[in-house]
């Protein structure tokens, strides 16, 4: 199938409507914590609060989302107000004395948990950069660039962060080059930063040379330092949705670089390989984990359907279609779009349920917790709306 201009315009209207009349109103302004700052995002299906703790990741993500809406959709004062609540909370409560950020704090900002990686910092970077653009706050812009430089140090200096594993079986994951690539893209496109292009090129090269396996048509999550497959359970475990998220980051970069054909080819190969491995041919939807050699997967949630991979695959397939015109990407986009909005969307209260059993039934009703927040879904709807507007204009 292919999408007609009328169908693409209808899709753009759909994503815009879902974003602005379902997803965002579920979260804001009710989640603004006017007493302590930041956001109260752990919510049940009806929006009622189930916990008032705050995950630092999602404080940053929500700040980025509100700032981005303000920057690109409409300059609503309530969005800028919310972004300031988040940005100020991050600065006042979420950095430890050693400069690293916490992962989990109480409602009033007392630290609970700190993790041995720097993803809280990456979400701070995109939040501070987007907020700087929205507010004109030069200190926020300087903070974004400073913490980005710190993330590069963490990513490139062995031993700077406490390792999670011993060195008995050394490995590296695709998560670091992926998240750093997207962080750099966001920083570049909001406030600009000269080193971003060079670093993005390096991270794409690492993904292509170490993690993309053309011989077995696969994108690995974890490999040995030389890029070889580690034939143990952790080393064999694939996350198709995560790899397809990486695919659209690379396609986005291809678009930025005047439709660079090599990057389009790389992004589409990653999408092709992991759609084949991830799409559930029996029930539909994206399976959470797979084994590279089709052996049993260790994690018990391996065949569940989580919300966020579907958001990423909706973006990846639509972007691939708009950039290549290939019919299979339109078909895949329609399949994952139709499945997702049929099974995850809550027509009564808005937003999406986060977790489904393999057969598409709801596993639990929470729409917000330490990991789920107003990020993957609203980013998907916002991004699809933006690229369709650009394509149709």
C-alpha positions as CSV (number, residue, x, y, z in Angstrom):
1,X,0.0,0.0,0.0
2,X,0.9,3.7,-0.3
3,X,-0.6,6.7,1.5
4,X,-2.4,9.2,-0.6
5,X,-1.9,12.9,0.2
6,X,-5.4,12.9,1.7
7,X,-4.5,10.0,4.0
8,X,-1.3,11.7,5.1
9,X,-3.2,14.8,5.9
10,X,-5.7,12.8,7.9
11,X,-2.8,11.2,9.8
12,X,-1.4,14.6,10.6
13,X,-4.7,15.7,11.9
14,X,-5.1,12.5,13.9
15,X,-1.7,12.8,15.6
16,X,-2.3,16.5,16.4
17,X,-5.7,15.8,17.9
18,X,-4.4,12.9,20.0
19,X,-1.5,14.9,21.3
20,X,-3.4,18.1,22.1
21,X,-6.8,16.7,23.1
22,X,-5.9,13.4,24.7
23,X,-2.3,12.9,25.7
24,X,-1.1,16.3,27.0
25,X,-4.4,17.1,28.8
26,X,-4.2,13.8,30.7
27,X,-0.9,15.0,32.3
28,X,-0.9,18.8,32.4
29,X,-1.6,20.9,34.3
30,X,-2.7,18.4,37.0
31,X,0.8,17.0,37.4
32,X,2.4,20.4,38.2
33,X,3.6,20.2,41.8
34,X,3.1,23.8,42.8
35,X,4.3,23.0,46.4
36,X,7.6,21.4,45.8
37,X,8.3,21.9,42.1
38,X,8.6,19.4,39.3
39,X,5.9,17.0,38.4
40,X,3.7,14.3,40.0
41,X,3.6,11.7,37.3
42,X,2.9,8.3,38.8
43,X,-0.8,8.0,37.9
44,X,-3.5,5.4,37.4
45,X,-5.8,5.1,34.4
46,X,-8.1,7.9,35.6
47,X,-5.3,10.2,36.5
48,X,-5.4,9.6,40.2
49,X,-2.0,9.7,42.0
50,X,-0.5,6.3,43.0
51,X,2.8,7.6,44.3
52,X,4.3,11.0,44.9
53,X,8.0,10.1,44.4
54,X,9.8,11.5,41.4
55,X,12.0,9.8,38.9
56,X,14.7,12.2,37.7
57,X,14.6,10.7,34.1
58,X,11.0,11.7,33.8
59,X,11.3,15.1,35.4
60,X,13.7,15.9,32.7
61,X,11.6,14.3,30.0
62,X,8.5,16.1,31.0
63,X,10.4,19.4,31.1
64,X,11.7,18.7,27.6
65,X,8.2,17.9,26.3
66,X,6.6,21.0,27.7
67,X,9.4,23.2,26.4
68,X,9.2,21.6,23.0
69,X,5.5,22.2,22.8
70,X,6.1,25.8,23.7
71,X,8.8,26.1,21.1
72,X,7.1,24.4,18.2
73,X,3.3,24.2,18.6
74,X,2.1,27.2,20.6
75,X,3.6,29.6,23.1
76,X,1.1,28.7,25.9
77,X,2.1,30.4,29.2
78,X,1.0,27.2,31.1
79,X,3.5,25.1,29.2
80,X,6.4,27.5,29.9
81,X,5.3,27.6,33.6
82,X,5.4,23.8,33.8
83,X,8.8,23.7,32.1
84,X,10.2,26.1,34.6
85,X,8.8,24.0,37.5
86,X,10.6,21.0,36.1
87,X,13.9,22.8,35.2
88,X,14.1,24.4,38.7
89,X,13.4,21.1,40.5
90,X,16.1,19.4,38.5
91,X,18.7,22.0,39.4
92,X,17.6,22.3,43.1
93,X,17.2,18.6,44.0
94,X,18.5,16.2,41.4
95,X,22.3,16.7,41.4
96,X,24.5,14.9,44.0
97,X,27.5,16.7,45.5
98,X,29.9,14.9,43.1
99,X,28.1,16.4,40.1
100,X,26.3,13.2,39.1
101,X,22.5,13.1,39.1
102,X,20.2,10.9,41.1
103,X,17.6,8.5,39.5
104,X,14.8,8.6,42.1
105,X,13.9,11.2,44.7
106,X,11.1,12.0,47.1
107,X,8.4,14.5,46.3
108,X,10.4,17.2,48.0
109,X,13.6,16.2,46.5
110,X,15.4,14.0,49.0
111,X,17.6,11.4,47.3
112,X,16.5,7.8,47.2
113,X,18.5,6.1,44.5
114,X,21.4,6.7,42.2
115,X,22.3,4.5,39.2
116,X,25.7,3.7,37.7
117,X,25.1,5.3,34.3
118,X,24.4,8.8,33.1
119,X,21.0,8.8,31.5
120,X,19.5,11.2,34.0
121,X,22.1,13.6,32.8
122,X,21.2,13.1,29.1
123,X,17.6,14.0,29.9
124,X,18.7,17.0,31.8
125,X,20.6,18.2,28.7
126,X,17.6,18.0,26.4
127,X,15.4,19.6,29.1
128,X,17.7,22.5,29.8
129,X,18.4,23.1,26.1
130,X,14.7,23.1,25.2
131,X,13.9,25.3,28.2
132,X,16.7,27.7,27.3
133,X,15.2,28.1,23.9
134,X,11.7,28.6,25.3
135,X,12.6,31.0,28.1
136,X,15.7,32.7,26.7
137,X,17.6,31.7,29.8
138,X,21.3,31.8,28.9
139,X,22.3,30.0,32.1
140,X,20.1,27.1,31.1
141,X,21.8,27.0,27.7
142,X,25.2,27.0,29.4
143,X,24.1,24.3,31.8
144,X,22.9,22.1,28.9
145,X,26.3,22.4,27.1
146,X,28.2,21.8,30.3
147,X,26.3,18.7,31.3
148,X,26.6,17.4,27.7
149,X,30.3,17.7,27.9
150,X,30.2,15.8,31.2
151,X,28.2,13.0,29.5
152,X,30.9,12.8,26.8
153,X,33.4,12.3,29.6
154,X,31.3,9.6,31.2
155,X,30.9,7.9,27.8
156,X,34.6,8.0,26.8
157,X,36.5,7.7,30.1
158,X,36.7,4.1,31.5
159,X,36.4,4.0,35.2
160,X,35.0,7.5,35.6
161,X,31.7,5.9,36.7
162,X,31.5,2.9,39.0
163,X,31.1,-0.2,36.7
164,X,28.0,-2.4,37.0
165,X,29.8,-5.6,36.1
166,X,33.3,-7.0,36.6
167,X,35.7,-7.1,33.7
168,X,35.4,-10.9,33.4
169,X,33.2,-10.6,30.3
170,X,33.6,-7.1,29.0
171,X,30.8,-5.7,26.9
172,X,29.4,-2.5,25.5
173,X,25.7,-1.6,24.8
174,X,24.0,0.2,22.0
175,X,22.2,2.4,24.5
176,X,25.1,4.9,25.0
177,X,25.8,5.8,21.4
178,X,22.0,5.9,20.7
179,X,21.0,8.2,23.5
180,X,24.1,10.4,23.1
181,X,23.3,10.7,19.4
182,X,19.7,11.9,20.1
183,X,20.9,14.1,23.0
184,X,23.3,15.8,20.6
185,X,20.6,16.2,18.0
186,X,18.2,17.8,20.4
187,X,21.0,20.1,21.7
188,X,22.0,21.1,18.2
189,X,18.4,21.8,17.1
190,X,17.4,23.9,20.1
191,X,20.4,26.1,21.1
192,X,23.2,24.8,18.9
193,X,26.6,23.4,19.9
194,X,29.5,23.1,17.5
195,X,30.8,19.7,18.6
196,X,27.5,17.9,18.0
197,X,27.9,17.0,14.3
198,X,31.3,15.4,14.9
199,X,30.1,13.3,17.9
200,X,27.0,12.2,16.1
201,X,29.1,10.9,13.2
202,X,31.2,8.9,15.6
203,X,28.3,7.4,17.4
204,X,26.6,6.4,14.1
205,X,29.8,4.8,13.0
206,X,30.0,2.8,16.3
207,X,26.4,1.6,15.9
208,X,27.0,0.5,12.3
209,X,30.4,-1.2,12.8
210,X,29.7,-2.8,16.2
211,X,26.0,-3.5,16.6
212,X,24.5,-3.8,13.1
213,X,25.1,-7.4,11.8
214,X,24.2,-7.5,8.1
215,X,25.3,-11.2,7.9
216,X,22.5,-12.3,10.2
217,X,20.2,-9.3,9.6
218,X,20.1,-8.1,13.2
219,X,20.9,-5.2,15.5
220,X,22.5,-6.3,18.7
221,X,21.8,-4.7,22.1
222,X,25.1,-5.7,23.6
223,X,28.4,-6.9,22.1
224,X,32.0,-7.5,23.1
225,X,34.3,-4.5,22.9
226,X,35.5,-5.7,19.4
227,X,31.8,-5.9,18.2
228,X,31.6,-9.7,18.3
229,X,28.5,-11.4,19.7
230,X,28.7,-12.7,23.3
231,X,27.1,-16.1,23.2
232,X,25.5,-16.0,26.6
233,X,21.9,-15.1,27.6
234,X,22.5,-11.4,28.2
235,X,24.7,-11.1,25.0
236,X,22.1,-12.8,22.8
237,X,19.1,-10.8,24.1
238,X,17.6,-8.4,21.5
239,X,15.2,-5.5,22.1
240,X,13.6,-4.9,18.7
241,X,11.8,-1.7,19.7
242,X,14.9,-0.1,21.0
243,X,16.8,-0.9,17.8
244,X,14.0,0.6,15.7
245,X,14.2,3.7,17.9
246,X,17.9,3.9,16.9
247,X,16.9,3.5,13.3
248,X,14.7,6.6,13.3
249,X,17.4,8.6,15.1
250,X,19.6,7.7,12.2
251,X,16.9,8.5,9.6
252,X,16.4,11.8,11.4
253,X,20.1,12.5,11.0
254,X,19.9,11.6,7.3
255,X,17.1,14.1,6.8
256,X,19.1,16.8,8.6
257,X,22.0,16.0,6.3
258,X,20.1,16.6,3.1
259,X,18.7,13.1,2.8
260,X,22.1,11.4,3.1
261,X,21.7,8.2,1.1
262,X,24.1,6.2,3.3
263,X,22.3,7.1,6.5
264,X,19.0,6.3,4.9
265,X,20.3,2.9,3.9
266,X,21.6,2.3,7.4
267,X,18.4,3.4,9.2
268,X,16.2,1.3,6.8
269,X,18.4,-1.8,7.2
270,X,18.1,-1.5,11.0
271,X,14.3,-1.1,10.7
272,X,14.0,-4.0,8.3
273,X,16.1,-6.4,10.4
274,X,14.3,-5.7,13.6
275,X,10.8,-5.5,12.3
276,X,11.2,-9.1,11.1
277,X,12.5,-10.2,14.5
278,X,10.1,-8.1,16.6
279,X,6.7,-8.1,15.0
280,X,4.4,-10.7,16.5
281,X,2.9,-12.5,13.6
282,X,0.3,-14.2,15.7
283,X,-1.2,-11.4,17.8
284,X,0.3,-8.3,16.3
285,X,2.4,-5.7,18.1
286,X,6.1,-5.6,19.0
287,X,7.5,-8.3,21.2
288,X,9.7,-6.9,24.0
289,X,12.7,-9.3,23.9
290,X,14.0,-11.8,21.4
291,X,17.1,-14.1,21.3
292,X,19.5,-13.6,18.4
293,X,19.5,-17.3,17.8
294,X,15.9,-17.9,18.7
295,X,16.7,-19.5,22.0
296,X,14.6,-19.0,25.1
297,X,14.8,-15.5,26.6
298,X,15.5,-15.1,30.3
299,X,13.2,-12.2,31.2
300,X,9.7,-13.3,32.0
301,X,8.2,-10.2,30.3
302,X,9.9,-11.1,27.0
303,X,6.6,-11.6,25.1
304,X,4.6,-8.7,26.6
305,X,3.8,-5.6,24.6
306,X,5.1,-2.4,26.2
307,X,3.9,1.1,25.1
308,X,7.2,2.7,24.2
309,X,8.5,0.3,21.5
310,X,5.3,0.9,19.6
311,X,5.7,4.7,19.8
312,X,9.2,4.3,18.4
313,X,8.2,1.9,15.6
314,X,5.3,4.2,14.6
315,X,7.9,7.0,14.1
316,X,10.4,4.8,12.4
317,X,8.0,3.3,9.8
318,X,6.4,6.6,9.0
319,X,9.7,8.4,8.6
320,X,11.1,5.6,6.5
321,X,8.0,5.8,4.2
322,X,8.2,9.5,3.8
323,X,11.9,9.4,3.0
324,X,11.9,6.4,0.6
325,X,8.3,6.1,-0.7
326,X,8.6,2.3,-0.3
327,X,5.2,0.6,0.1
328,X,6.3,-1.8,2.8
329,X,7.0,1.0,5.2
330,X,3.5,2.4,4.7
331,X,2.1,-1.1,5.3
332,X,4.2,-1.5,8.4
333,X,3.2,1.9,9.7
334,X,-0.4,1.2,9.3
335,X,0.0,-2.2,11.0
336,X,1.7,-0.8,14.1
337,X,-0.4,2.4,14.2
338,X,-3.7,0.4,14.0
339,X,-2.5,-2.1,16.6
340,X,-1.3,0.5,19.0
341,X,-4.3,2.8,19.0
342,X,-6.6,-0.2,19.2
343,X,-5.0,-1.8,22.2
344,X,-3.0,0.9,24.2
345,X,-5.3,3.9,23.9
346,X,-7.7,4.6,26.7
347,X,-10.7,6.3,25.1
348,X,-12.3,7.1,28.4
349,X,-9.5,9.1,30.2
350,X,-7.0,9.6,27.4
351,X,-3.3,8.6,27.1
352,X,-2.2,5.0,26.8
353,X,-2.0,2.0,29.1
354,X,1.6,1.0,29.4
355,X,1.6,-2.8,29.6
356,X,-0.2,-5.4,27.6
357,X,-0.1,-9.2,27.7
358,X,1.0,-10.9,24.5
359,X,-2.6,-11.2,23.3
360,X,-3.2,-7.5,23.7
361,X,-5.2,-7.5,26.9
362,X,-4.3,-5.0,29.5
363,X,-1.8,-6.2,32.1
364,X,-2.2,-3.3,34.5
365,X,-3.7,0.1,34.5
366,X,-0.9,2.5,35.5
367,X,-0.1,5.2,33.0
368,X,2.7,6.7,35.0
369,X,5.5,5.2,37.2
370,X,9.2,5.5,37.6
371,X,9.6,4.7,33.8
372,X,6.4,5.7,32.1
373,X,5.7,9.4,31.7
374,X,4.7,12.0,29.2
375,X,7.6,11.3,26.8
376,X,7.4,8.4,24.4
377,X,3.8,8.8,23.4
378,X,3.6,12.6,23.2
379,X,7.0,12.7,21.5
380,X,5.7,10.2,18.9
381,X,2.5,12.2,18.3
382,X,4.4,15.5,18.2
383,X,7.2,14.1,15.9
384,X,4.8,12.5,13.5
385,X,2.7,15.6,13.4
386,X,5.8,17.7,12.6
387,X,7.2,15.5,9.9
388,X,3.8,15.2,8.2
389,X,3.3,18.9,8.2
390,X,6.8,19.4,6.7
391,X,6.1,16.7,4.0
392,X,2.7,18.1,3.1
393,X,3.8,21.8,3.0
